[in-house]
Amino acid sequence: MAGKENKVRIIAGQWRGRKLSFPTADGLRPTTDPIRETLFSWLQAYLPSVNCLDLYAGSGALGFEAASRGASQVVLVENNRDSVAYLNKNKTACQADTIQIKHMDVLSYLQSTKGSLFDVVFLDPPFRDNNLIECVEKLEQSGCLADDAVIYLECERKLDLNFMPANWQEHRSKTRGQVKFSLYKREKP
């Protein structure tokens, strides 16, 4: 685990106030507390007892927050080795049995996922991620989304989102600084 260690705190739920450690890594910028508070306010109607998928998990802030608030299952997908080591360390510290960590590329995960249906998906890639369009397409085609899934997208404010699937309807959206964050409701195609 090379590099500087950083911390992000869990806002609410069983691990409220607990700090998660994460490494410094290119493109890793955890969702800020104010944005997470807004997001989980939006998700109140969906949590607890849902299955969550956290693509581009990074620090794990979104997935651990969902698990802390009672999600039944949370799958964290991350390809950075150092980040995965920290995710595993945090999982052990929290005794988070409902969290699974997948050390792999997001696109590879979406091609290989079988049998799990997710109600809530967190999609928070590094800014200027060249795979976002393909990731959204593969996510919709993967068969892992519940018919009425909600998808959270956090991206750079100026990103043109005209590539979103027609059956994903923007339900909520805000901007804060250079960040745009949106919640989409999926309708069965």
C-alpha positions in Angstrom: 0.0 0.0 0.0 2.1 2.8 -1.3 1.4 6.5 -1.2 -0.4 8.8 1.1 -3.3 7.5 3.1 -6.5 9.6 3.1 -9.8 9.3 5.0 -13.5 9.7 4.2 -16.2 9.3 6.9 -19.4 7.3 6.7 -22.3 9.8 7.3 -25.1 7.6 8.7 -26.2 4.1 9.6 -24.5 1.4 11.7 -21.0 2.7 10.9 -21.9 6.4 11.3 -18.7 8.4 11.9 -16.3 5.6 11.0 -13.5 6.7 8.8 -12.5 4.7 5.7 -8.9 4.8 4.7 -8.0 5.0 1.0 -4.8 5.6 -1.0 -3.9 8.5 -3.2 -4.4 7.3 -6.8 -4.9 8.9 -10.2 -8.5 9.9 -10.8 -9.6 8.9 -7.3 -11.8 11.6 -5.8 -14.3 10.4 -3.3 -17.8 11.7 -3.4 -17.9 14.7 -0.9 -20.0 14.6 2.2 -22.5 17.2 1.0 -23.1 15.3 -2.3 -23.4 12.0 -0.4 -25.9 13.5 2.0 -28.0 14.7 -1.0 -27.7 11.3 -2.8 -28.7 9.3 0.2 -31.6 11.6 0.8 -32.7 10.8 -2.7 -32.2 7.1 -2.1 -34.2 7.0 1.2 -37.2 5.5 -0.6 -35.0 2.6 -1.9 -32.8 1.7 1.0 -32.6 -0.5 3.0 -32.8 -4.2 1.8 -31.6 -3.6 -1.8 -28.7 -5.0 -3.8 -26.2 -2.3 -4.8 -23.4 -2.3 -7.3 -20.6 0.3 -6.9 -18.7 0.5 -10.1 -15.4 2.4 -10.0 -15.5 1.9 -6.2 -12.3 3.9 -5.4 -12.5 4.8 -1.7 -15.7 2.7 -1.3 -17.5 5.7 0.2 -20.7 5.1 -1.7 -20.8 1.3 -1.3 -19.9 1.4 2.4 -22.5 4.2 3.0 -25.2 2.0 1.3 -24.2 -1.0 3.4 -24.1 1.1 6.6 -27.7 2.1 5.8 -28.9 -1.4 5.5 -28.4 -2.5 1.9 -28.7 -6.3 1.6 -25.7 -6.8 -0.7 -23.1 -4.4 -2.0 -20.6 -5.3 -4.7 -17.6 -3.0 -5.1 -15.8 -3.2 -8.4 -12.3 -1.6 -8.5 -9.2 -2.3 -10.7 -6.6 -0.4 -8.7 -4.6 -2.8 -6.6 -3.8 -0.3 -3.8 -7.5 0.8 -3.6 -8.6 -2.9 -3.4 -6.2 -3.5 -0.6 -7.7 -0.6 1.3 -11.3 -1.7 0.5 -10.5 -5.1 2.0 -8.9 -3.5 5.1 -12.0 -1.4 5.6 -14.3 -4.4 5.0 -12.5 -6.3 7.7 -12.5 -3.3 10.1 -16.3 -2.8 9.7 -17.0 -6.6 9.7 -19.0 -5.9 6.6 -20.3 -9.3 5.6 -22.7 -7.8 3.1 -19.9 -6.3 1.0 -18.1 -8.2 -1.8 -15.0 -6.7 -3.4 -14.2 -7.5 -7.1 -10.7 -6.7 -8.1 -11.2 -6.2 -11.8 -11.9 -3.8 -14.6 -15.5 -2.5 -14.7 -16.1 -3.5 -18.4 -14.8 -7.0 -17.6 -17.1 -7.3 -14.6 -20.1 -6.2 -16.6 -19.3 -8.8 -19.3 -18.9 -11.6 -16.7 -21.6 -10.8 -14.2 -24.3 -13.5 -14.0 -27.1 -14.1 -11.6 -27.2 -10.9 -9.6 -29.9 -8.3 -10.0 -29.0 -4.8 -8.7 -31.6 -2.3 -7.5 -29.2 0.6 -7.0 -26.0 1.3 -9.1 -23.3 3.8 -8.3 -21.5 5.0 -11.4 -18.7 7.4 -10.4 -15.8 7.0 -12.8 -12.6 9.1 -12.8 -13.3 12.3 -14.7 -12.6 12.1 -18.4 -12.9 8.3 -18.3 -13.0 7.2 -21.9 -14.9 4.1 -21.0 -18.0 5.8 -19.6 -20.2 5.5 -22.8 -19.2 1.8 -23.2 -19.8 1.2 -19.5 -23.3 2.6 -19.6 -24.1 0.5 -22.7 -22.7 -2.7 -21.1 -24.5 -2.0 -17.8 -27.8 -1.7 -19.6 -27.1 -4.9 -21.7 -25.6 -6.9 -18.9 -28.9 -8.3 -17.5 -27.8 -7.3 -14.0 -30.2 -4.4 -13.6 -33.6 -4.8 -11.9 -36.4 -3.6 -14.1 -36.9 -0.6 -11.9 -33.2 0.0 -10.9 -32.0 3.5 -10.0 -28.6 4.5 -11.3 -26.5 7.3 -9.7 -24.1 9.0 -12.1 -21.4 11.5 -10.9 -19.4 13.1 -13.6 -17.8 16.4 -14.7 -20.3 19.2 -15.0 -19.8 19.9 -18.7 -20.1 16.2 -19.9 -22.7 15.8 -22.6 -24.9 13.0 -21.4 -26.7 12.4 -24.7 -25.5 8.7 -24.7 -27.7 7.7 -21.8 -30.1 4.8 -22.6 -33.6 6.0 -23.7 -35.2 3.9 -20.8 -33.1 5.7 -18.2 -35.1 8.7 -17.1 -33.3 11.5 -15.2 -35.2 11.7 -11.9 -33.0 14.2 -10.0 -29.9 16.2 -10.9 -27.7 18.8 -9.2 -24.4 20.4 -9.8 -21.8 21.4 -7.2 -18.6 23.1 -8.3 -17.2 21.1 -11.3 -19.4 18.1 -10.5 -22.8 17.1 -11.9 -24.6 14.3 -10.1 -27.8 12.7 -11.2 -30.2 9.9 -10.3 -31.8 8.0 -13.1 -34.8 5.7 -12.9 -34.7 2.7 -15.2 -37.8 1.6 -17.0 -38.0 -1.9 -18.4 -37.0 -1.7 -22.1 
